[in-house]
Amino acid sequence: MQGVRRYSPLTDGGGVTLELTTTTNSPLAIDMTESTEMRIRRLISENPVVIFTRSGCCMCHVMKRLLLSAVSVHPTVIQLEEEEIAALPDGAGAGDAAEDGGKMPAMYIGGTRVGGLESLVALHLSGRLVPKLVEVGAITEMVL
């Protein structure tokens, strides 16, 4: 796991990367005794909106843009190494067939797997995305 990436508004297209090392006392620090599966589950439970991605994933970029521009949510984005992808828990919304068998990118809201880009767009278009984000505290109210 290369680290947690928190992205600021996309004015310059960049973001801020939080490096996770064993020398920090941060609650986000990587415990080297913690398995990949446990670390992923912990990150899912500790962050209201999490996107797991792989290097160069264009669908992840679109997901981040949608969340930022449509509902002003800054997701936690975690880039996984190829061997870590299998550690992602399966769950609801895992069936976006065009997205690597439903595995990547993988978005979780409030600890529940939403799925990939197609599932996120479907939630947004159906009007169910904002209430879900309000429920988990990612946003406080719907702004029209």
Disulfide bonds with the S-S distance in Angstrom:
none
